[in-house]
Amino acid sequence: MLENILTFKNLEKSLKAVERNKGASGIDNQQFDSLRPFIYTHYQALRKSILESSYKPSPVRKVEIPKPGGGMRMLGIPTVLDRFIQQCIYQFLSPLYEIDFSPRSYGFRPGKNAHQAVKKAQEYLQRGYTWIIELDLEKFFDKMNHQKLLCLVSEKIRDIRLLKLIGCYLRSGIMEGGVTSPRSEGTPQGSPLSPLLSNIMLHELDKELQRRGLKYVRYADDCSIYVRSEKSAKRVAESISKYIEDKLLLKVNRSKTRISRPKESQLLGFSFYKMKGEFLIRLGAQTLKSIKEKCKKITSSRDATAESIKLKKLDDIIRGWVNYFKIAQAMIKLEELDEQIRTRLRIAKWRNWKRIRTKISNLIKLGVSKSKAYQWGNTSKGPCRIAHSPILKRTLTKSFWKKQGYQGFSYYYRQTQGQPSMF
């Protein structure tokens, strides 16, 4: 198996994947663009050390990023060389496991995505499975039991050298502030192998859910189970939590695991509502809160960043965000969000004008008569009241902001729905 992983064809494919994904450097600060010349120069020595089981992976660099729901998520950034080797292993092993993986597992798999998971959940709701068990696995990626995971991996992999190499990657330390800490459990997110290993572990959960005939969708460690009654939901939640803790040696966060109804549920940022007997997809409450906070930070009037840079940053975020949430029924919410952002932009613009003379001059440039511009420019109202008043609503209009570069949520959403722009 290891010889097949180290074939030239697989190595070249892995090199291209690492170069395409770019990514941050590990503890050695080697950049992705220096990987190809390094591999060409040291290929024979590297191949020999891997085949002889003398290769030692470097510790990963610890990085923490904020989670949407609060708290921090730990990432482990491998060196580009280790990323390359893990990518080689992943490319060879992934097809072997894809044959067995459940069709209701949607995370980190070729041809699978979050939209498919949400639409499958919508199908269950439509069929009457409207009581939802939302499982929460406590620090899943950080808490995976190495012995249990390697035991599962060994059921398909017989090459002892490959198992040993995977074990080395699982146990490679984490470096923070120049100090390396050993790792006895978990596989931090950030490496090419981590998603595959997580699916191998949770495939056992899939098999148990299927054995019980339960309706569910799983995206990595986000798992929702759909049943017909509250009584069934309570019974399944308790028995599945026990199975996860006793058999998979994982920890269920019972305070966050909950039983919900469609309109209260959260699945990958989406929720559901019922209209005319049909369940439709909508934006989750936390999703709206998170994007509002992100946009609020960018449009702060106290931030001295140039307006053009702010608008470019907003545009990049909005396009990606809308592309992900395009399957939700969200036009009204997005139009409201656009109006809130334009209000904040008007506040920033008014504050930026500062002096009365500048305000009068700019209002005239925007087509306001001199007498009206003098009256409005001398107003004693604060920036927030001005932003909601005709003074700026009639001058800094939707068309104005479109010319400046703010297309908006509703504009991009209409494009994803095949609708023409209103402006």
C-alpha positions as CSV (number, residue, x, y, z in Angstrom):
1,M,0.0,0.0,0.0
2,L,2.7,2.5,0.9
3,E,4.5,1.9,-2.4
4,N,1.3,2.6,-4.2
5,I,0.9,5.8,-2.3
6,L,4.4,7.0,-3.3
7,T,3.9,6.5,-7.0
8,F,4.9,9.4,-9.2
9,K,1.3,9.9,-10.4
10,N,0.0,10.2,-6.9
11,L,2.8,12.5,-5.8
12,E,2.3,14.9,-8.7
13,K,-1.4,15.0,-8.0
14,S,-0.7,15.8,-4.3
15,L,1.8,18.5,-5.2
16,K,-0.8,20.2,-7.4
17,A,-3.4,20.0,-4.6
18,V,-1.1,21.6,-2.0
19,E,-0.1,24.3,-4.4
20,R,-3.7,25.0,-5.4
21,N,-4.9,25.1,-1.8
22,K,-1.9,27.4,-0.7
23,G,-2.5,27.8,3.0
24,A,-0.3,29.1,5.9
25,S,3.1,27.7,6.7
26,G,3.8,25.4,9.6
27,I,6.4,25.7,12.3
28,D,9.3,25.7,9.8
29,N,7.9,28.7,7.9
30,Q,8.3,26.9,4.6
31,Q,5.9,28.3,2.0
32,F,3.8,26.2,-0.3
33,D,5.6,27.6,-3.4
34,S,8.9,26.2,-2.3
35,L,7.6,22.6,-1.9
36,R,8.0,21.5,-5.6
37,P,11.7,22.2,-5.8
38,F,12.3,20.7,-2.4
39,I,10.5,17.4,-3.4
40,Y,12.4,17.2,-6.7
41,T,15.7,17.6,-4.9
42,H,15.0,15.3,-1.9
43,Y,12.5,12.8,-3.3
44,Q,14.7,9.7,-3.1
45,A,15.8,10.3,0.5
46,L,12.2,11.2,1.5
47,R,10.7,8.1,-0.1
48,K,13.3,5.9,1.5
49,S,12.7,7.3,5.0
50,I,8.9,6.8,4.6
51,L,9.3,3.2,3.4
52,E,11.7,2.4,6.2
53,S,9.5,4.0,8.8
54,S,12.2,6.4,9.9
55,Y,10.4,9.5,8.8
56,K,9.2,11.7,11.7
57,P,6.5,14.2,11.1
58,S,7.0,17.7,12.5
59,P,4.7,19.1,15.2
60,V,1.8,21.2,14.0
61,R,1.5,24.9,14.6
62,K,-1.4,25.7,16.9
63,V,-3.9,28.4,15.7
64,E,-7.2,29.3,17.4
65,I,-10.1,30.9,15.5
66,P,-13.4,32.1,16.9
67,K,-16.4,29.7,16.5
68,P,-19.7,31.2,15.2
69,G,-21.6,30.1,18.3
70,G,-18.9,31.4,20.7
71,G,-15.7,29.9,22.0
72,M,-12.5,29.1,20.1
73,R,-11.8,26.3,17.6
74,M,-8.3,24.9,17.5
75,L,-6.5,24.3,14.2
76,G,-3.2,22.5,13.8
77,I,-1.3,23.7,10.8
78,P,1.2,21.1,9.5
79,T,4.4,22.0,7.6
80,V,4.0,22.0,3.8
81,L,6.0,18.8,3.6
82,D,3.7,17.0,6.0
83,R,0.7,18.4,4.3
84,F,2.1,17.0,1.0
85,I,2.6,13.5,2.5
86,Q,-0.8,13.5,4.2
87,Q,-2.4,14.6,0.9
88,C,-0.7,11.6,-0.8
89,I,-2.2,9.2,1.8
90,Y,-5.6,10.9,1.6
91,Q,-5.8,10.6,-2.2
92,F,-5.1,6.9,-2.0
93,L,-7.3,6.0,0.9
94,S,-10.3,8.1,0.2
95,P,-11.7,6.0,-2.7
96,L,-11.2,2.9,-0.6
97,Y,-13.4,4.3,2.2
98,E,-15.9,6.1,0.0
99,I,-17.3,2.7,-1.1
100,D,-18.4,2.0,2.4
101,F,-19.4,5.5,3.7
102,S,-23.1,6.2,4.2
103,P,-25.0,8.3,1.6
104,R,-26.4,10.4,4.5
105,S,-22.9,11.5,5.4
106,Y,-22.2,14.8,3.6
107,G,-19.1,16.4,5.1
108,F,-15.7,16.4,3.5
109,R,-16.6,14.0,0.8
110,P,-16.3,14.2,-3.0
111,G,-19.7,15.0,-4.6
112,K,-21.3,15.8,-1.3
113,N,-22.1,19.2,0.3
114,A,-24.0,21.0,2.9
115,H,-26.9,21.9,0.6
116,Q,-27.6,18.2,0.0
117,A,-27.7,17.6,3.7
118,V,-30.2,20.5,4.3
119,K,-32.4,19.3,1.5
120,K,-32.4,15.8,2.9
121,A,-33.5,17.1,6.2
122,Q,-36.2,19.1,4.5
123,E,-37.4,15.8,2.9
124,Y,-37.6,14.1,6.3
125,L,-39.7,17.0,7.7
126,Q,-42.0,16.9,4.8
127,R,-42.6,13.1,5.5
128,G,-43.6,13.9,9.1
129,Y,-40.3,13.4,11.0
130,T,-40.6,16.7,12.7
131,W,-39.0,16.1,16.1
132,I,-35.2,16.7,15.7
133,I,-32.4,15.5,17.9
134,E,-29.4,17.8,17.4
135,L,-26.4,16.0,18.7
136,D,-23.4,18.0,19.9
137,L,-20.1,16.1,20.3
138,E,-17.8,17.9,22.7
139,K,-14.5,19.0,21.0
140,F,-14.8,16.0,18.6
141,F,-11.6,16.7,16.6
142,D,-9.6,17.3,19.8
143,K,-11.0,14.3,21.7
144,M,-10.9,11.4,19.2
145,N,-9.4,8.3,20.9
146,H,-6.2,7.3,18.9
147,Q,-6.4,3.6,19.8
148,K,-10.1,3.3,18.8
149,L,-9.4,5.2,15.5
150,L,-6.3,3.2,14.6
151,C,-8.3,0.0,15.3
152,L,-11.0,1.1,12.8
153,V,-8.4,2.1,10.3
154,S,-6.6,-1.2,10.5
155,E,-9.8,-3.1,9.5
156,K,-9.1,-1.9,5.9
157,I,-5.4,-1.1,5.9
158,R,-3.0,-4.1,6.3
159,D,0.3,-2.3,5.7
160,I,1.9,-2.0,9.1
161,R,4.2,0.8,7.8
162,L,1.2,2.9,6.7
163,L,-0.6,2.4,10.0
164,K,2.6,3.4,11.8
165,L,2.9,6.6,9.7
166,I,-0.7,7.5,10.4
167,G,-0.2,6.9,14.1
168,C,2.9,9.2,14.0
169,Y,0.7,12.0,12.5
170,L,-1.9,11.5,15.2
171,R,0.7,11.7,17.9
172,S,2.8,14.5,16.5
173,G,2.9,17.4,19.0
174,I,1.4,20.8,18.9
175,M,3.7,23.8,19.0
176,E,2.5,27.1,20.7
177,G,4.9,29.9,21.6
178,G,7.9,27.8,20.7
179,V,6.9,25.0,23.1
180,T,5.8,21.6,21.8
181,S,3.2,19.7,23.7
182,P,2.6,15.9,23.2
183,R,-0.7,14.8,21.8
184,S,-2.4,11.6,23.1
185,E,-5.8,12.1,21.5
186,G,-7.6,14.0,18.7
187,T,-6.6,15.1,15.2
188,P,-6.8,18.9,15.0
189,Q,-8.5,20.4,12.0
190,G,-6.2,21.8,9.4
191,S,-4.5,18.7,7.9
192,P,-5.6,16.8,4.8
193,L,-6.0,13.6,6.7
194,S,-8.2,14.9,9.5
195,P,-11.5,15.0,7.6
196,L,-11.0,11.4,6.3
197,L,-10.1,10.1,9.8
198,S,-13.1,11.9,11.3
199,N,-15.4,10.2,8.8
200,I,-13.9,6.8,9.5
201,M,-14.6,7.3,13.2
202,L,-18.2,8.6,12.7
203,H,-19.0,5.9,10.1
204,E,-19.5,3.7,13.1
205,L,-22.2,6.1,14.2
206,D,-23.8,6.0,10.7
207,K,-23.9,2.2,10.8
208,E,-25.6,2.2,14.2
209,L,-28.2,4.8,13.1
210,Q,-28.9,2.8,10.0
211,R,-29.1,-0.4,11.9
212,R,-31.9,1.2,14.0
213,G,-33.7,2.4,10.9
214,L,-33.4,6.1,11.9
215,K,-33.7,9.1,9.6
216,Y,-30.6,11.3,10.0
217,V,-28.1,13.6,8.2
218,R,-24.5,14.1,9.2
219,Y,-22.0,16.6,8.1
220,A,-18.7,15.8,9.9
221,D,-19.5,16.0,13.6
222,D,-22.8,17.8,13.0
223,C,-25.5,15.2,13.2
224,S,-29.3,15.6,13.3
225,I,-31.8,12.7,13.8
226,Y,-35.4,13.0,12.7
227,V,-38.3,11.1,14.4
228,R,-42.1,11.4,14.6
229,S,-42.7,12.1,18.3
230,E,-41.3,13.8,21.3
231,K,-41.3,10.5,23.2
232,S,-39.2,8.8,20.5
233,A,-36.8,11.8,20.4
234,K,-36.1,11.6,24.1
235,R,-35.5,7.9,24.0
236,V,-33.3,8.0,20.9
237,A,-31.3,11.0,22.2
238,E,-30.5,9.1,25.4
239,S,-29.6,5.7,23.8
240,I,-27.5,7.3,21.0
241,S,-25.6,9.4,23.4
242,K,-24.8,6.3,25.5
243,Y,-23.7,4.5,22.4
244,I,-21.4,7.3,21.3
245,E,-19.8,7.5,24.8
246,D,-19.5,3.8,25.5
247,K,-18.6,2.4,22.0
248,L,-16.9,5.3,20.2
249,L,-15.3,6.7,23.4
250,L,-16.4,10.3,22.5
251,K,-18.0,12.8,24.7
252,V,-21.5,14.1,24.1
253,N,-22.2,17.6,25.3
254,R,-25.5,17.0,26.9
255,S,-26.1,20.6,27.7
256,K,-25.9,21.5,24.0
257,T,-27.5,18.4,22.6
258,R,-31.2,19.3,22.3
259,I,-34.5,18.2,20.9
260,S,-36.1,20.8,18.7
261,R,-38.9,21.5,16.3
262,P,-38.2,22.7,12.7
263,K,-38.5,26.4,13.2
264,E,-36.1,26.3,16.2
265,S,-33.6,23.9,14.6
266,Q,-30.1,24.8,13.4
267,L,-28.5,22.7,10.7
268,L,-25.3,24.1,9.1
269,G,-26.6,27.6,9.5
270,F,-30.1,26.9,8.1
271,S,-33.5,26.4,9.8
272,F,-37.0,25.6,8.5
273,Y,-40.5,27.0,8.5
274,K,-43.9,25.7,7.3
275,M,-46.1,27.4,4.8
276,K,-49.2,26.0,3.1
277,G,-48.4,22.5,4.3
278,E,-44.8,22.6,3.0
279,F,-41.5,22.9,4.9
280,L,-39.2,25.6,3.5
281,I,-35.6,26.4,4.2
282,R,-34.7,29.7,5.9
283,L,-31.7,31.3,7.5
284,G,-30.9,30.3,11.1
285,A,-31.1,32.9,13.8
286,Q,-27.5,32.6,14.6
287,T,-26.6,32.9,11.0
288,L,-28.2,36.3,10.7
289,K,-26.7,37.5,13.9
290,S,-23.2,36.4,12.8
291,I,-23.3,38.2,9.4
292,K,-24.8,41.3,11.0
293,E,-21.9,41.5,13.5
294,K,-19.3,40.9,10.7
295,C,-20.8,43.7,8.5
296,K,-21.2,46.0,11.5
297,K,-17.5,45.7,12.3
298,I,-16.5,46.4,8.7
299,T,-18.8,49.5,8.4
300,S,-17.8,51.1,11.7
301,S,-17.7,54.8,11.2
302,R,-14.9,55.0,13.7
303,D,-12.7,52.8,11.5
304,A,-10.4,55.0,9.4
305,T,-10.1,52.5,6.6
306,A,-10.9,54.0,3.2
307,E,-14.5,53.6,2.1
308,S,-13.4,51.8,-1.2
309,I,-11.5,49.2,0.8
310,K,-14.5,48.7,3.2
311,L,-16.9,48.2,0.2
312,K,-14.5,45.8,-1.5
313,K,-14.2,43.7,1.7
314,L,-18.0,43.8,2.1
315,D,-18.5,42.6,-1.5
316,D,-16.1,39.7,-1.1
317,I,-17.8,38.5,2.1
318,I,-21.4,39.0,0.7
319,R,-20.8,37.1,-2.5
320,G,-19.4,34.0,-0.7
321,W,-22.0,34.2,2.0
322,V,-24.9,34.4,-0.4
323,N,-23.6,31.6,-2.6
324,Y,-23.6,29.3,0.5
325,F,-27.1,30.4,1.7
326,K,-28.8,30.7,-1.7
327,I,-31.0,27.7,-1.0
328,A,-32.8,29.6,1.8
329,Q,-36.0,31.6,1.3
330,A,-34.4,34.9,2.4
331,M,-35.1,37.9,0.1
332,I,-37.0,39.9,2.8
333,K,-34.3,39.4,5.4
334,L,-31.6,40.2,2.9
335,E,-33.3,43.4,1.8
336,E,-33.6,44.4,5.5
337,L,-29.9,43.6,5.9
338,D,-29.0,45.8,2.9
339,E,-30.9,48.7,4.3
340,Q,-29.1,48.4,7.7
341,I,-25.7,48.4,6.0
342,R,-26.6,51.4,3.8
343,T,-27.7,53.2,6.9
344,R,-24.3,52.5,8.5
345,L,-22.5,53.6,5.4
346,R,-24.5,56.9,5.4
347,I,-23.5,57.5,9.1
348,A,-19.8,56.9,8.2
349,K,-20.1,59.2,5.2
350,W,-21.7,62.0,7.2
351,R,-19.1,61.7,10.0
352,N,-16.3,61.7,7.4
353,W,-17.5,65.0,5.9
354,K,-17.0,66.6,9.4
355,R,-17.1,70.4,8.7
356,I,-20.4,72.2,7.8
357,R,-18.8,73.7,4.7
358,T,-17.8,70.2,3.4
359,K,-21.3,68.9,4.1
360,I,-22.9,71.7,2.1
361,S,-20.4,71.3,-0.8
362,N,-21.0,67.5,-1.0
363,L,-24.8,67.9,-0.8
364,I,-24.7,70.3,-3.7
365,K,-22.6,67.8,-5.7
366,L,-25.2,65.2,-5.0
367,G,-27.9,67.4,-6.7
368,V,-29.3,69.3,-3.7
369,S,-30.2,73.0,-4.2
370,K,-27.9,75.5,-2.6
371,S,-30.6,76.7,-0.1
372,K,-31.5,73.2,0.9
373,A,-27.9,72.1,1.1
374,Y,-27.2,75.1,3.4
375,Q,-30.2,74.2,5.6
376,W,-29.3,70.5,5.8
377,G,-25.6,71.1,6.2
378,N,-26.2,73.2,9.3
379,T,-28.5,70.7,11.0
380,S,-27.9,69.9,14.6
381,K,-29.1,66.3,14.3
382,G,-26.7,63.5,15.1
383,P,-25.2,61.2,12.4
384,C,-27.7,58.4,13.2
385,R,-30.7,60.6,12.9
386,I,-29.3,62.1,9.7
387,A,-28.8,58.7,8.2
388,H,-32.5,57.9,8.6
389,S,-33.7,61.3,7.4
390,P,-34.4,62.6,3.9
391,I,-31.1,64.6,4.1
392,L,-29.1,61.5,3.2
393,K,-31.8,59.0,2.2
394,R,-32.6,61.2,-0.8
395,T,-29.0,61.8,-1.8
396,L,-27.0,58.7,-0.7
397,T,-29.5,56.4,-2.4
398,K,-29.3,52.7,-3.4
399,S,-28.1,53.8,-6.9
400,F,-25.4,55.9,-5.3
401,W,-24.0,53.0,-3.3
402,K,-24.2,50.7,-6.2
403,K,-22.0,53.1,-8.2
404,Q,-19.6,53.2,-5.2
405,G,-19.3,49.4,-5.3
406,Y,-22.0,48.2,-2.8
407,Q,-24.1,45.6,-4.7
408,G,-25.7,44.1,-1.6
409,F,-27.1,40.8,-0.4
410,S,-30.3,41.0,-2.3
411,Y,-28.5,41.8,-5.6
412,Y,-26.4,38.6,-5.4
413,Y,-29.3,36.6,-4.1
414,R,-31.4,37.5,-7.1
415,Q,-28.6,36.4,-9.3
416,T,-28.4,33.0,-7.7
417,Q,-32.2,32.6,-8.1
418,G,-32.0,33.6,-11.8
419,Q,-33.9,36.9,-11.1
420,P,-32.9,40.2,-12.8
421,S,-31.5,43.0,-10.7
422,M,-33.9,45.7,-9.7
423,F,-31.3,48.4,-10.3
